[in-house]
Amino acid sequence: MQFKYFPHTEEDLQEMLRVCGVSSVHDLFADVPEAARFRRDYELPQALSETDLRLFFEQLTHPLNAQQLICFAGAGCYDHYAPSVVQNLIQRSEFLTSYTPYQAEISQGTLHYIFEYQSMIAELTGMEISNASLYDGATATAEAAMMAWSNAKKATRVLVSETVDPKVRRVVDTYAHFHGIPLQLIPAENGVTSRAALDKELSEGGVAGVILQQPNYFGIVEDFTGIADAVHGQKGILVINANPSDLAILKTPGEWGADVAVGEGQSLGIPMTFGGPGVGFMACSEKLIRKMPGRIVGQTLDSRGQRCFVLTLQAREQHIRRQKATSNICSNQSLMALYVTIYLAVMGKEGLREAAEMSYAGAHSLCDKLLATGKFRLTYPDQPFFNEFCVDYDGDLDALMAEATECGYLAGVKVGEKTLMLAVTEQRTPEEIEELVEILKEHKEARA
Amino acid sequence: MNRTLYGNLIFELSKKGRRGYSLPQDYDRTHSTAELPEALRRSEAARLPECDELTVVRHYTNLSHNNFGVNDGFYPLGSCTMKYNPIINEEIAAMKAFAGLHPLQPAETCQGALEVYYNLQQSLAELAGLSEFTLNPCAGAHGELTGLMVIRAYHEAMGNKKIRNEEMKKDEAPASSNSLNSTFSNSQRTKVLIPDSAHGTNPASAAVCGLEVVEVKSLQDGTVDVDHLRQLLDEMGDQVAAMMMTNPNTLGIFEPRVLEITDMVHKAGGLMYYDGANLNALLGECRPGDMGFDVMHINLHKTFSTPHGGGGPGSGPVGVRKGLEQFLPTPRVVMENEKIGNEENKKDAASASSNSLIFTISHSQSAPLSVGSFFGNFGVMLKAYAYILSLGHENVKHVGPLATLNANYIKERLRDDYLLPIEGLCKHEVVFDGLVDKSTGVTTMDVAKRLLDYGYHAPTIYFPLLFHESLMIEPTENESKETIDAFIDVMHTIAAEAKSDPELVKTAPHNTPIGRVDDVLAAKHPITTYWKSLEA
């Protein structure tokens, strides 16, 4: 059994077996009932050498099998720029190969950056506190729904706007169904949350929480003025799912009066990697700190009087509270939180703003050019959008997108029979924008 | 390490006007965010740091020096399976062609990624002895929750006699928030049986899933009290949705009556859930499916070598027995010709040589469950699949036996100084109940902290809860005899120090960047951001 990850020599094995008082490693499984023993070889491929392994994956990443498209798609996953230092630093094995920082004395690296991460997320969202991160934006939103439900005394439901990403809503639906939270959908009207419908639901009382998204699924920046007061009047909590990269510019969930801010942190420089890993963030007001799920790092002192950091408020968590815990989560998305932390440290105050500004300018430039072709109409003409927007196309949208794909462009995401949603980040050059418009403009409809 | 820099927060290294980035300047500036109504813009810029690139690089490099990873030294953290994280897997996961894939790009443009996804599903099914896997859950606890949702969805479907086939086969996921509520009826099976020795995540996941936890007692040796289980099933068998088990259990002991247990629960109409936390012990020797388990999760970051990353990202695939596939969450990655069962096609797919559309993404499931926006942590799956391919069938089978040998060797060699509460074979980990000699007042906590001084990560302490001074050691299959012997020597040295100089041990650690931390202070007046620390 000589293999690069198994260090024991035959001599080692014999000596260890002797100490254990057995003659074969299989004897160590003598307590397993015979009917439960696995007595054949696994039907798996033969071991690949490192050379063959590389070849195998190179074949899988051949352009035919993994086409690198110039990305104008968003819908929750964005092709933002990440400085090279980020990828390099997160590969440091002291970060990469460590466990959850239970032993604070030898985990200050992790604890320290999580404290920085929490500070940055709190600042970006305009909230008082943040946890150490959750799995992704969708589950973070579901956790927020459960938080609202557990916080409410006599509530009958949680309201979710139809303008929240349907993929996120599906996860919230799933969690709510099993957790026993009745959900009420607030319909969209002209691409934004219907205020009339929301006000009506709120006036009927019994609302544990309201979940909104900013910018919403269609890229529109919604005006939430007055919503927080109305929700708080019902003793409910306001949850805003926000895109953090846009928060360099946009009014923060804190400024809107939200009690909980959640979202997907992938837009903060994390590679798309087919949708994961990203990182879910959650920030909230201080009064909800003991209701918040997930790990939290706090500042304290050590026995030598030095400032240091430690996992704190663990009395909320599953390993102590078991079924009474605020959540079942027992980790965070730590390395991705480090990714975000280093990204925000390098980009800083100005860089994040500049990237957001470029994304906004690029999206609006693309939009102007698409409308100028005469082939597209804005789906929601009077709504302000950030770096993502929807256009309607009267022809065969699938064929149009397929042609763009053939030309090496991911033209966006189809969000309706006629509706295409496009996103622009600071990575898209003016030439790429120009060329995409050209492809879409020149596309000839096949005759039926 | 630069002590001056260490201790600073990145915010304290910031100076107005510094830049750590460069972005292109030639873009169409026709539009700017100033167009947005003021009411939609933030009033003040976010107080993010302003640092030059080198300052950032040094800061995080210095921080890394205050961490301890598997690459730094022996990490015998029980129940966490801190095995070696092969470097080649990192290289593969970082390949630009994977990193640049958008999750919503057409299936025909990302067959390579879908192939990895599909083949990993199939490999896990073979290793687990189950039928199908979803890779969507992001972590072990997430997998547990997903598995329990699958179980509830199954019972709800079974309990609803009126359910119509056409309703079950909705092609599109729900448009309205209430669609799940209308698809399922309620099931009376709302209880989940969990051994009292289980990890806290089990009951917590059950509670999140809306299930009521009923504890099953353990015997003196830590295994399930089958008589108590029988009594519970007699009392409430028709309300039991499932029983959750870890095997080997949290004490590292194989449950000898597992076949009897799974049979009893099945007869009562419940399903058996396998918590894959300790699966590493069994690779090569037994499979959860063969023991009668119906649903399970696997921690790819434990058994399949992906790095823990300081607490994530992990991956918690969920597998099910035949007949439960339709309750797995969407999206699903499927093979086009799967239904035909064409072996030739499967071979073609495995070689990735064909450019025809083989793998597709399906949203069609009878129960519209979803546990994440996309496909889970794909970057982690790449590493796990690379690991399986590196080992191949001829090496995977040695993982469990070697890990188990290492644990039993430690058990035999440490039992003179450390109290072994349970005789007999252990599996991949061994639990001691503190030092044999309790007269010195040196606790498990003290032993753990003293180990840090000697350059080892501490074992898991005060878990399992069955013993007061639990010290749980899991060596994994990757550690050499020399490493293990050196660790054993240090453990003996600490036991000797506990007698000769107990204060030295009680005040440890002494050689670490910081001393013992004040947990009480942290929890009493929580300071969880830099901004809050400025007020303090």
Interface residues (C-beta under 8 A of the other chain):
Chain A: M1 F3 Y5 F6 P7 H8 D12 L13 E15 M16 L17 V19 C20 G21 V25 H26 L28 F29 A30 D31 V32 P33 A35 A36 R37 F38 D41 Y42 E43 L44 P45 Q46 A47 L48 E50 L53 R54 F56 F57 Q59 L60 T61 H62 P63 L64 N65 A66 Q67 Q68 L69 C71 A73 A75 G76 C77 D79 Y81 P83 V85 Q87 L89 Q91 R92 S93 E94 F95 L96 T97 S98 Y99 T100 P101 Q103 A104 E105 I106 S107 Q108 G109 T110 H112 Y113 F115 E116 Q118 S119 M120 A122 E123 L124 G126 E128 I129 S130 A132 S133 Y135 D136 G137 A138 T139 M146 V160 D165 P166 K167 V168 R169 R170 V171 V172 D173 T174 Y175 A176 H177 F178 H179 G180 P182 L183 Q184 L185 V221 D223 T225 L247 A248 I249 L250 K251 T252 E255 E264 P271 M272 T273 F274 G275 G276 P277 V279 I289 R295 I296 V297 G298 Q299 T300 L301 D302 S303 R304 Q306 R307 C308 V310 T312 L313 Q314 A315 E317 Q318 H319 I320 R321 R322 Q323 K324 A325 S327 N328 I329 C330 S331 N332 Q333 S334 L335 M336 L338 T341 I342 L344 A345 V346 M347 G348 K349 E350 G351 L352 R353 E354 A355 A356 E357 M358 Y360 A361 G362 H364 S365 D368 P384 M401 A402 T405 L410 V413 E426 T429 P430 I433
Chain B: G7 L9 I10 F11 S14 R18 R19 G20 Y21 L23 P24 D26 Y27 D28 R29 T30 H31 S32 T33 E35 L36 P37 A39 L40 R41 R42 S43 A45 A46 R47 L48 P49 E50 C51 E53 V56 V57 H59 Y60 T61 L63 S64 H65 N66 N67 F68 G69 V70 N71 D72 Y75 L77 C80 M82 Y84 N85 P86 I88 E90 E91 I92 A94 M95 K96 A97 F98 A99 G100 L101 H102 P103 L104 Q105 P106 T109 C110 Q111 G112 A113 E115 V116 S123 E126 L127 G129 C138 A139 G140 A141 H142 E144 L145 L148 M149 R152 A173 P174 A175 S176 S177 N178 S179 L180 N181 F184 H199 G200 T201 P203 A204 S205 A206 A207 V208 C209 G210 V213 F254 P256 V258 L259 G284 E285 C286 R287 D290 M291 P307 H308 G309 G310 G311 G312 P313 G314 P329 A350 A352 S353 N355 P368 L369 S370 V371 G372 S373 F374 F375 G376 N377 F378 G379 V380 A386 I388 L389 S390 L391 G392 H393 E394 N395 V396 K397 H398 P401 L402 T404 L405 N406 N408 Y409 E412 R413 G424 L425 K427 A448 K449 L452 H457 A458 F463 E477 N478 E479 S480 K481 T507 P509 T512 P513 I514 G515 R516 V517 D518 D519 L521 A522 A523 P526 I527 T528 T529 Y530 W531 K532 S533 A536
